C-alpha cells in the first residue's frame, strides 16, 4: 500500500506542520516542576524514543541515531546515562518500542528501513542479540512491544505491503505471526498491551475510514471494533489498561479539529472526550496510569512546538507545558515509576538531541525531635516554632535544622522533596547550666555581710545557694537569686551555688573567711602604743597605698582587709604567737623598681612593698600561716597573653627574687584571685609568663594547685582557722618538693 491517505511524510513519522488561527480554549493548570536533562547530544539523535523503567526504577530509552543510521539504547545507572549502539546495520532503528521483561532484561522492537524488515533486539544477560521477526514484503513500521505474563515478547506492527495490522508473538516454536485486521488499509500507529488476564489488545488507525480502531484477542480469535470515526481520527494512538482491567486510548483527532482525544471503556461502552483543543495539539501521544488509576498523557503541541502533558487529577483534566525552549516534544514516550513519578523521553528538534523530563512533586516532610518545642529552620530560615509537625515543601533539596536555647544544635539533615513524604528525626542534647557568682568581699571580721551576685549562664531554672553556715537561699526566680548574707561567727565557710536546668546541675564554691571581731581602737595624735611602720621606699616610686590597724594578741587569727583598697592586695592574715598590741599593716604599690633591686622575672603586673608593724615585727618567729591574698586583672592577662596558670607572687630576699607558694582560689568577670604564703614581709612582685614562654628561672618556679575548702559542721565552736591550716599544709608540701628537686 504505497498511497497513504495520512500525510506521506508519516513514512518517517515527521508531522506536517499546519498553522491555523484557532480560538484558544486553554484549560492549562499551574505548571508542575520538571527536571529536564539531555541524554544524548552526539549527532542527530532522539527520533522514535521509547521509555520504560526497570523494577528498581532506573529508566532506559531506545531511540534512533539519524546521523549514523543506528539503533541506540540509553540507561541510567543511578548516577549517569550510559549509551550503547545496539544495531548498526545501516538505517536501522525506526519506530522503536522498548520494554523490560519479567527478569529486568531490556528488549526493543524496531524497523529496518534499508531491508524493510521487522527486527527484535534483546539482552540475554551477557550481550545484545538481534533477530529478524518478519521479512515478508515491507513490514515493521509502527511497532509496539509488550511481554505477556509468561515473559514471552509480542509485537504489533504495520505491514505496508498489504496494508494490514499484524501481530508477532514468541513461543517455544519461535516467532508466530498473525494477521489481526486486513479490512482496508489498517494498522498504522499501533499500540500493544496485555490485559490482566494475559490477553493482548491493540489500538491503531484505519487509514481507509480515518477512524480509530481497537482489536482484542478472546483466546480464540482476534476481534476488531471502531472506537471513534468522527473526522480524521486514529493517529498517534497509545493504549493502556488500568488496574481495573479497563482499556483506554489517547490519540490525535487530525484534519479539521487537530485535538488531543481520549477514549476509555467503562464495562459497557467506549466513551470519547477531547482533552486539549488549544490549537493543533495531540501528535506523538503516550498514555499511562498512576497507582490510583488516574491517566496521564504526553504529547506534542504543533502550533507552539512544545512538549505538553495532560493528567486527570481525580476530578478533571489539566494540561501544562513541560518544555518550550525551541522545537521540542516529538517522539514523546511517557512512563510512571513505582512511586507514581512520571517521566518522558522526547526529541529536541532544535538541538537535535534526546531529552528526558521528570516531574518533581511537592511533598510532606515530618520533622521530629526529642524536644517538641524546638524551632525548625529550612535552609537557615525559620519555618516553624515547634517540632514534631509536618511541613509542606515544594520540590527541591533542603537543609533542615532545629535549634533551641540551651541545647546543642544537631547537625543539619539534607532532604530531597520529589513527591515523596520523608520523615527526619533529631536528637537534642541539653547543655548544662553553669553556676557562677561574685561577692563584694571574701574576708573580714564578724559580723561580716557578704553580697552574693549571681552570674550563672546557660539558662538555669533553679538556684540553691548554701552559705556554708547551715543556712540556704533557694529560689526559682531569676531576679531573686542575688542576695546578702551575714556571717555572725568567726570561721572558714564554703559558700556553694548549685544551679539546675533540663535535668542537669552544676556547682561552684568559694571560701569566706570570717575573723573574730577586734576591740575598738581609740587613737589620737599622741598615741605611742601602736606597732607601726614608716615607708622604706623613696616617695618618688610610691604610687597608691593602703593601711589597716588591728590588735594582735597571742593565739589570735589576724586578718588585715584591703578588699576595698586600690591596691591588688585584698588581705593579709596570720596566726599570732605573741601579744603585739596594735599593729599597722601598710601596702605600697611601687611605680618602679627601688634602687639596688633587680627586675623580677617574667612580666610584672605590680611591684609592691608590704610591711606589718616595724620591720621584722611579723615573721615566722612571731606568727604562723602568713598569707597574702591578691587579685590580678583578667584584662591585663589577656592583653599581655599571660598563661594564667603561671601567675605567682615573688619575694625579694637575699638580693634575689624567690617564688612564693601560690594558689588560684577564685575568679569573677574582672579578676583572678590568688593566695601566697610568705615567711615575712619585704618587697613583692606579682608576675606571670606569656603562653609558651621559657625562662631561666622556670626550673625554680612552681605554683600550687587549686583547692576547695570543705564546709565546716553547722555548730562548730572552735575559733581555729582550718582553711589557713590547709593552705599551710599544701605550701609546706610544695616547699619540700621544691627543696628536694633542688638537691638532686
C-alpha positions in Angstrom: 0.0 0.0 0.0 2.1 2.9 -1.2 -0.6 5.6 -1.3 -1.4 6.6 2.3 -4.2 8.9 3.0 -2.3 10.2 6.0 0.5 12.6 5.2 3.2 10.9 3.1 5.8 12.3 5.4 4.4 9.9 8.0 6.5 7.3 6.4 9.3 8.7 8.6 6.9 10.0 11.2 7.6 13.6 10.6 4.5 15.7 11.1 3.0 18.0 8.5 3.1 21.3 10.4 -0.1 23.3 9.7 -0.5 26.7 11.4 -4.2 27.5 12.0 -5.8 30.6 13.5 -7.9 29.0 16.3 -9.7 30.3 19.3 -7.6 29.5 22.3 -9.6 27.3 24.7 -6.9 26.7 27.2 -7.5 24.8 30.4 -3.8 24.9 31.3 -3.1 24.4 35.0 -0.4 25.9 37.1 2.7 24.2 35.9 4.4 21.5 37.9 8.1 21.4 38.5 10.1 19.4 36.0 13.7 18.4 35.8 14.9 18.3 32.2 18.1 16.9 31.1 19.9 16.0 27.8 20.5 12.2 27.5 22.4 12.1 24.2 23.7 15.0 22.0 26.1 13.1 19.9 25.0 14.0 16.3 21.3 13.9 15.3 19.8 11.6 17.9 16.4 11.0 19.6 13.9 10.0 16.9 11.4 7.3 17.8 12.2 7.3 21.5 10.6 4.8 23.8 10.9 4.9 27.6 10.5 2.2 30.3 11.5 1.7 34.0 13.1 -1.5 35.4 11.9 -2.9 38.7 14.4 -0.7 40.6 13.0 2.4 38.9 16.0 3.0 36.7 14.9 4.5 33.3 16.0 3.3 29.9 15.3 4.6 26.4 15.6 3.1 22.9 15.9 5.6 20.0 17.3 6.2 16.5 20.6 7.8 15.7 19.8 9.6 12.4 23.4 10.6 11.7 24.8 7.1 11.8 21.6 5.2 11.0 21.8 3.1 14.2 19.6 1.8 16.9 20.7 3.1 20.2 19.9 2.4 23.8 20.5 4.7 26.9 20.0 3.6 30.5 20.6 5.4 33.8 22.9 3.6 36.3 21.7 5.8 39.2 24.5 8.3 38.6 24.7 8.9 34.9 23.3 7.9 31.5 25.1 5.1 29.7 24.7 4.9 26.0 25.1 1.9 23.7 24.7 1.1 20.0 22.6 -2.0 19.6 22.3 -2.4 15.8 24.5 -0.5 13.3 23.5 -2.4 10.2 22.7 0.8 8.2 19.4 2.7 8.6 18.0 0.6 11.4 16.1 1.8 14.5 12.9 3.4 13.1 9.7 3.1 15.1 11.4 1.7 18.2 9.3 0.2 21.1 11.0 -0.7 24.3 10.2 -2.8 27.3 11.8 -4.8 30.2 10.9 -8.5 30.5 9.9 -10.0 33.9 13.6 -10.6 34.6 14.5 -6.9 34.1 16.2 -7.7 30.8 15.7 -5.0 28.1 14.2 -5.6 24.7 13.5 -3.5 21.6 11.3 -3.9 18.5 12.1 -1.7 15.5 12.0 -1.3 11.8 15.0 -1.9 9.5 14.4 0.8 6.9 17.0 -0.5 4.5 15.8 -4.0 4.3 12.1 -3.2 5.2 12.0 -5.8 8.0 10.7 -6.0 11.5 13.5 -6.7 13.9 13.8 -7.5 17.6 16.8 -7.0 19.9 17.1 -8.4 23.4 19.7 -8.6 26.1 20.3 -12.2 27.2 22.1 -11.3 30.4 25.5 -11.2 28.7 25.1 -9.5 25.4 22.6 -8.0 23.0 21.2 -10.3 20.3 19.2 -9.3 17.2 16.6 -11.2 15.3 14.6 -10.7 12.1 10.9 -11.2 13.0 9.2 -10.5 9.7 10.8 -10.1 6.4 7.9 -10.8 4.1 7.5 -7.6 2.0 7.7 -4.2 3.6 6.7 -5.0 7.2 7.7 -3.5 10.6 6.6 0.1 10.8 4.7 1.5 13.9 6.0 -1.3 16.1 4.8 -1.8 19.7 6.4 -4.3 22.1 5.0 -5.9 25.2 5.6 -9.0 27.3 2.9 -11.4 28.4 2.6 -12.9 31.9 4.7 -15.9 30.7 7.6 -13.5 29.8 7.1 -14.0 26.1 7.5 -11.0 23.8 4.9 -9.8 21.4 4.9 -7.1 18.7 2.1 -5.3 16.9 3.1 -3.6 13.6 2.0 -2.4 10.2 2.5 -4.4 7.0 3.0 -1.6 4.4 2.9 -4.1 1.5 -0.5 -5.4 2.3 -1.9 -2.6 4.4 -2.7 -4.9 7.3 -2.3 -4.9 11.0 -0.1 -7.8 12.1 0.9 -9.4 15.5 4.0 -11.4 16.1 4.3 -13.4 19.3 7.1 -15.7 20.5 6.6 -19.2 21.9 8.6 -22.4 22.2 8.4 -22.8 18.4 9.8 -19.3 17.7 8.0 -16.3 16.3 4.4 -16.8 15.2 2.7 -14.1 13.1 -1.0 -13.4 12.9 -2.9 -11.0 10.7 -5.2 -9.1 13.1 -7.0 -6.8 10.7 -7.0 -6.6 6.9 -10.2 -4.7 6.3 -8.9 -1.8 4.2 -5.6 0.0 4.9 -5.2 -0.6 8.6 -2.5 -0.9 11.2 -0.8 2.5 11.4 0.2 3.9 14.8 -0.2 0.6 16.6 0.0 0.3 20.4 0.0 -3.1 22.1 -0.8 -4.0 25.7 -1.8 -7.2 27.6 -4.8 -7.0 30.0 -4.7 -8.5 33.5 -5.9 -11.9 32.0 -2.9 -12.0 29.7 -4.9 -11.3 26.6 -3.4 -8.9 24.0 -5.1 -5.8 22.7 -4.1 -3.3 20.1 -5.1 0.3 19.2 -4.4 1.5 15.7 -5.5 3.7 12.9 -7.8 2.8 10.0 -6.3 4.8 7.0 -9.2 3.9 4.8 -12.0 5.2 7.0 -10.0 7.8 9.0 -11.0 6.1 12.2 -9.6 4.8 15.5 -9.9 1.0 15.9 -9.3 -1.5 18.7 -8.6 -5.2 18.3 -8.5 -7.7 21.2 -7.9 -11.4 21.4 -10.6 -13.6 23.1 -8.4 -16.7 23.4 -9.8 -18.0 20.1 -9.6 -15.2 17.6 -9.0 -11.5 17.1 -11.9 -9.1 17.2 -11.8 -5.6 15.8 -14.1 -2.7 16.5 -14.2 1.0 15.6 -13.9 3.3 18.6 -14.1 6.8 17.0 -14.9 7.7 13.4 -15.8 11.3 13.9 -13.5 13.2 11.5 -9.9 12.1 10.7 -9.0 10.3 13.8 -6.7 7.4 14.9 -3.2 8.8 14.5 -0.6 8.5 17.2 -2.5 6.0 19.3 -1.4 4.8 22.7 -3.1 2.0 24.6 -3.0 1.2 28.4 -5.0 -0.8 30.9 -5.8 0.5 34.3 -5.7 -1.7 37.5 -9.4 -2.5 37.0 -8.5 -4.0 33.6 -10.3 -1.3 31.6 -8.6 -0.2 28.4 -8.0 3.5 27.4 -6.5 5.1 24.3 -5.0 8.5 23.7 -4.8 9.7 20.1 -4.9 12.7 17.6 -8.1 14.0 16.0 -6.4 15.3 12.9 -7.9 17.1 9.9 -10.3 19.9 11.0 -10.1 19.6 14.8 -6.4 18.8 15.4 -7.2 18.0 19.1 -5.9 15.6 21.7 -8.6 13.0 22.4 -9.0 10.2 25.0 -11.2 7.1 24.7 -11.9 4.8 27.7 -14.1 1.7 28.2 -16.5 1.6 31.3 -17.5 -2.1 31.0 -20.5 -1.2 28.8 -19.2 1.1 26.1 -16.4 3.3 24.9 -16.6 6.9 25.8 -14.7 9.6 23.9 -13.7 13.1 25.2 -11.5 15.9 24.0 -8.6 16.6 26.4 -6.9 19.6 24.7 -8.3 21.7 21.9 -5.9 24.6 22.3 -4.5 24.8 18.8 -3.0 22.0 16.9 -2.2 19.5 19.6 -2.0 15.7 20.1 0.8 14.3 18.0 3.1 11.7 19.5 0.7 10.8 22.3 1.9 8.4 25.1 -0.6 7.2 27.8 0.0 5.8 31.2 -1.9 5.2 34.5 -0.7 6.0 38.0 -1.4 3.7 41.0 -4.7 5.5 41.7 -5.9 4.8 38.1 -5.6 8.5 37.0 -4.5 8.7 33.4 -1.7 10.9 32.1 -0.7 11.7 28.5 2.4 13.3 27.0 2.1 14.9 23.5 3.4 17.4 21.0 1.9 20.9 20.5 2.4 21.6 16.8 1.5 25.3 16.9 3.9 26.2 19.6 6.3 23.4 19.1 6.2 22.4 22.7 6.1 19.3 24.8 2.9 19.1 26.7 1.4 17.0 29.5 -2.2 16.3 30.4 -3.3 14.5 33.5 -6.5 13.6 35.3 -6.5 14.8 39.0 -9.5 12.7 40.1 -12.0 15.5 39.2 -10.9 16.9 35.8 -8.2 17.0 33.2 -5.4 19.5 33.5 -2.8 20.4 30.9 0.6 22.1 31.1 3.6 22.8 29.0 6.7 20.9 30.1 9.4 22.2 27.7 9.0 25.2 25.4 12.6 26.0 24.6 13.0 25.6 20.8 11.1 23.0 18.9 10.7 20.2 21.4 8.3 17.3 22.1 8.2 15.0 19.1 8.6 11.2 19.7 7.4 11.6 23.3 7.2 8.5 25.4 5.7 8.5 29.0 6.2 6.1 31.9 5.5 6.0 35.6 7.9 4.6 38.1 6.8 2.7 41.3 6.5 5.9 43.2 4.0 7.4 40.7 6.6 9.8 39.4 6.1 10.4 35.7 9.0 10.8 33.2 9.0 11.5 29.5 11.6 10.9 26.8 11.4 13.1 23.7 13.3 14.7 20.8 14.6 18.3 20.7 14.4 19.2 17.0 16.2 22.5 17.5 19.3 21.0 19.2 18.7 17.5 17.5 19.2 15.8 20.9 17.5 13.2 23.0 16.0 14.7 26.2 14.4 13.4 29.4 11.9 15.2 31.7 11.0 14.0 35.2 8.2 15.6 37.2 9.2 16.9 40.6 6.3 16.6 43.0 5.8 18.6 46.3 5.8 16.5 49.4 5.2 16.4 53.1 8.2 16.4 55.5 7.8 15.2 59.0 10.3 16.9 61.3 10.6 15.3 64.7 12.9 15.9 67.7 13.4 14.8 71.2 12.4 18.3 72.3 8.9 19.1 70.9 9.2 22.9 71.1 12.4 23.3 69.2 12.4 25.7 66.2 12.7 24.3 62.7 14.9 26.0 60.1 14.8 25.3 56.4 17.9 26.4 54.6 18.7 28.7 57.5 15.3 30.4 57.6 12.8 29.9 60.5 10.0 27.7 59.3 8.1 26.8 62.4 8.3 27.4 66.1 7.9 23.8 67.1 9.0 20.4 66.0 7.0 17.1 65.7 5.0 18.6 62.9 4.7 18.1 59.1 5.9 20.7 56.6 4.6 21.0 53.1 7.6 21.8 50.8 7.9 22.4 47.1 10.1 20.2 45.0 13.8 20.7 45.8 16.7 19.9 48.1 16.7 21.4 51.6 18.9 21.6 54.6 16.8 21.1 57.7 18.0 22.0 61.1 16.4 22.5 64.6 17.5 24.7 67.4 16.5 25.5 71.0 18.2 27.7 73.6 20.5 25.8 75.9 20.5 22.7 73.7 23.4 21.6 71.5 22.4 22.2 67.8 22.5 18.9 66.0 23.9 18.6 62.5 21.5 19.6 59.7 19.9 16.9 57.6 19.6 17.2 53.8 16.3 16.0 52.3 15.1 15.8 48.7 11.4 16.6 48.2 10.1 15.0 45.0 6.7 13.6 45.6 7.9 11.5 48.5 7.0 12.1 52.1 10.1 11.6 54.1 10.5 11.9 57.9 13.6 13.1 59.8 14.4 12.8 63.4 16.7 15.0 65.6 18.1 14.0 69.0 18.8 17.2 71.0 21.3 17.1 73.9 20.8 19.6 76.7 23.6 22.0 77.7 24.3 22.0 81.4 23.8 25.4 83.2 27.0 27.0 84.5 27.0 28.2 88.1 28.9 31.4 88.9 28.6 34.2 91.3 30.7 37.1 92.6 31.0 38.6 96.1 31.8 42.0 97.4 34.2 40.5 99.9 35.7 37.2 100.9 37.0 38.0 104.3 36.5 40.3 107.3 35.6 40.5 110.9 32.4 39.2 112.3 29.6 40.1 111.8 30.5 40.0 108.1 27.9 40.9 105.4 28.7 39.3 102.1 26.7 40.3 99.0 26.3 37.4 96.5 25.6 38.4 92.9 24.5 35.7 90.5 26.5 35.4 87.3 25.3 32.0 86.2 24.9 31.3 82.5 23.2 28.8 80.1 19.7 29.1 81.4 19.5 27.8 85.0 15.9 27.5 86.4 16.7 26.5 90.0 19.2 28.2 92.3 20.4 26.6 95.6 22.9 28.8 97.5 24.5 27.3 100.6 26.3 29.8 102.7 28.3 27.2 104.5 27.0 28.1 107.9 23.9 25.8 107.7 21.8 28.4 106.0 20.5 28.4 102.5 18.9 30.6 99.9 16.8 28.7 97.4 14.7 30.1 94.5 13.3 29.6 91.1 13.0 33.3 90.5 16.0 34.6 88.5 15.5 38.1 89.8 15.7 37.0 93.4 18.9 35.0 93.2 21.3 37.7 94.2 21.2 38.3 98.0 23.2 39.4 101.0 24.1 37.1 103.9 25.5 37.9 107.3 28.1 35.7 108.8 27.8 36.1 112.6 30.6 33.8 113.9 34.3 33.6 113.0 35.3 30.7 110.9 36.1 29.5 107.3 32.9 28.9 105.3 32.5 27.3 101.9 29.7 29.1 100.0 28.3 26.9 97.2 25.9 27.8 94.5 24.2 24.9 92.7 22.1 25.5 89.6 19.7 23.1 87.9 18.1 23.0 84.5 16.9 20.4 82.0 17.8 17.6 84.3 21.4 18.8 84.7 23.2 20.6 87.5 26.4 22.5 88.1 28.1 23.9 91.2 30.7 26.4 92.2 32.2 27.3 95.6 34.3 29.9 97.2 35.8 30.4 100.7 34.6 33.1 103.1 37.0 33.8 105.9 35.3 35.4 109.0 37.7 36.7 111.7 36.9 37.4 115.4 35.9 41.0 115.9 38.7 43.3 117.1 38.1 45.5 120.1 37.5 49.2 119.5 40.7 51.2 118.8 40.9 54.8 120.0 43.8 56.7 118.6 45.0 60.3 118.9 48.0 62.1 117.6 50.0 61.3 120.7 49.4 57.6 120.7 52.7 55.7 121.4 51.4 52.1 121.8 50.9 51.3 118.1 53.4 48.9 116.4 53.6 50.9 113.2 56.0 51.4 110.4 57.0 54.1 108.1 57.8 53.7 104.5 61.2 52.2 103.4 60.8 53.5 99.9 61.6 56.7 98.1 58.4 58.7 97.8 59.1 59.2 94.1 58.5 55.4 93.4 55.4 55.1 95.6 52.0 55.0 93.8 48.9 54.0 95.7 49.0 53.0 99.4 46.7 51.3 101.9 47.0 50.7 105.6 45.0 48.9 108.3 45.4 48.6 112.1 44.4 45.5 114.1 45.2 44.5 117.7 47.4 41.4 117.6 47.1 39.1 120.6 48.7 35.8 121.3 46.9 32.9 119.6 44.6 35.3 117.6 43.6 34.8 114.0 44.6 38.1 112.5 43.4 39.5 109.1 44.0 42.8 107.5 41.3 43.5 105.0 42.3 45.5 101.9 39.5 44.4 99.6 38.2 48.0 99.2 41.7 49.5 98.6 43.1 50.5 95.2 46.0 48.0 95.5 46.0 44.5 94.2 46.4 43.2 97.8 43.0 42.1 99.1 44.1 40.9 102.5 46.8 39.6 104.8 46.3 37.0 107.5 48.3 35.0 110.0 48.0 33.2 113.3 49.8 35.3 116.0 52.2 33.7 118.5 52.7 36.8 120.7 51.0 39.8 122.0 51.9 42.7 119.8 49.3 45.2 120.7 48.0 47.4 117.9 49.8 46.7 114.7 49.6 48.6 111.4 49.9 46.9 108.0 51.0 49.1 105.2 50.8 48.3 101.5 52.6 50.4 98.9 52.3 49.9 95.1 55.6 51.0 93.6 55.8 52.6 90.2 59.4 51.5 89.6 62.0 49.0 91.0 63.7 50.5 94.0 67.4 51.3 93.7 69.6 48.2 94.2 66.7 45.8 93.5 66.9 43.7 90.3 63.9 43.4 87.9 61.6 40.5 88.7 61.3 37.6 86.3 58.5 37.3 83.7 56.0 40.0 83.0 55.4 42.1 86.1 51.8 43.0 87.0 52.5 45.0 90.2 55.6 45.7 92.4 54.5 46.1 96.0 56.2 46.9 99.3 54.4 45.3 102.4 55.3 46.0 106.0 53.3 44.8 109.0 54.4 46.6 112.2 58.0 47.7 112.5 60.4 45.8 110.3 60.6 42.2 111.4 57.7 42.5 113.8 55.7 39.8 112.0 57.6 36.9 110.7 57.7 33.1 111.3 59.2 33.8 114.7 56.0 35.7 115.8 53.3 34.2 113.5 52.3 31.1 111.7 50.4 30.7 108.4 51.3 34.1 107.0 49.3 34.6 103.8 49.0 37.4 101.3 45.8 37.5 99.2 45.9 39.3 95.9 44.0 39.8 92.7 45.1 40.1 89.0 43.1 41.9 86.3 41.8 39.5 83.6 42.2 42.3 81.1 45.9 42.6 81.9 46.4 38.9 81.5 44.6 38.9 78.1 46.4 41.9 76.7 49.8 40.5 77.7 48.9 37.0 76.6 49.7 35.7 80.0 49.3 32.0 80.8 47.2 32.4 84.0 48.5 29.1 85.4 51.9 30.8 85.7 50.7 33.8 87.8 52.5 33.9 91.2 53.9 36.2 93.8 57.7 36.5 94.2 59.5 38.0 97.2 62.8 39.9 97.1 65.1 38.4 99.7 68.9 37.9 100.0 69.4 40.0 96.8 67.2 37.8 94.6 63.6 37.1 93.7 62.1 33.9 95.2 58.8 32.4 94.2 56.2 32.0 96.9 53.8 29.1 97.0 50.8 30.5 95.2 47.3 29.0 94.7 44.4 30.1 92.5 41.4 30.4 94.7 38.6 32.1 92.7 37.8 34.4 89.9 35.0 36.7 88.7 34.2 38.6 85.5 37.1 41.0 86.0 39.7 39.5 88.3 41.5 36.3 89.2 42.2 35.8 92.9 45.3 34.1 94.5 46.8 33.4 97.9 50.6 33.2 98.5 52.3 32.1 101.7 55.3 34.0 103.0 57.7 33.9 105.9 57.8 37.6 106.3 57.3 40.9 104.6 59.5 42.8 102.2 59.2 43.9 98.5 57.0 41.6 96.4 56.1 41.4 92.8 53.1 39.8 91.1 54.3 38.2 87.8 53.2 35.9 85.0 54.7 34.4 81.9 53.4 34.6 78.4 51.9 31.5 76.9 54.8 29.2 75.7 57.4 31.4 77.3 60.5 29.7 78.7 62.7 31.4 81.3 65.9 30.7 83.1 64.0 30.7 86.4 61.4 28.2 85.2 63.0 25.3 86.9 62.8 27.2 90.2 59.2 28.3 89.6 56.2 26.5 90.8 52.6 27.3 91.7 50.2 25.4 93.9 47.0 23.7 92.6 43.5 25.0 93.2 41.8 23.6 96.3 38.2 23.6 97.6 37.6 24.2 101.2 35.1 21.8 102.7 32.3 23.4 104.6 32.5 23.3 108.4 29.9 21.5 110.6 27.0 23.7 111.4 27.6 24.2 115.1 31.4 24.2 115.3 32.6 26.3 118.2 36.4 26.3 117.6 38.0 29.6 116.6 40.9 28.0 114.8 41.1 28.5 111.0 41.2 25.1 109.2 41.3 26.8 105.8 44.6 28.5 106.7 46.0 25.2 108.0 45.1 23.5 104.7 46.9 26.3 102.8 49.9 26.0 105.1 50.0 22.2 104.6 49.9 22.5 100.9 52.6 25.2 100.9 54.8 23.1 103.1 54.4 20.1 100.8 55.3 22.1 97.8 58.3 23.7 99.5 59.5 20.3 100.5 59.1 19.1 96.9 60.9 22.2 95.7 63.9 21.7 98.1 64.1 18.0 97.2 64.2 18.9 93.5 67.0 21.5 94.1 69.1 19.0 96.0 69.0 16.5 93.1 
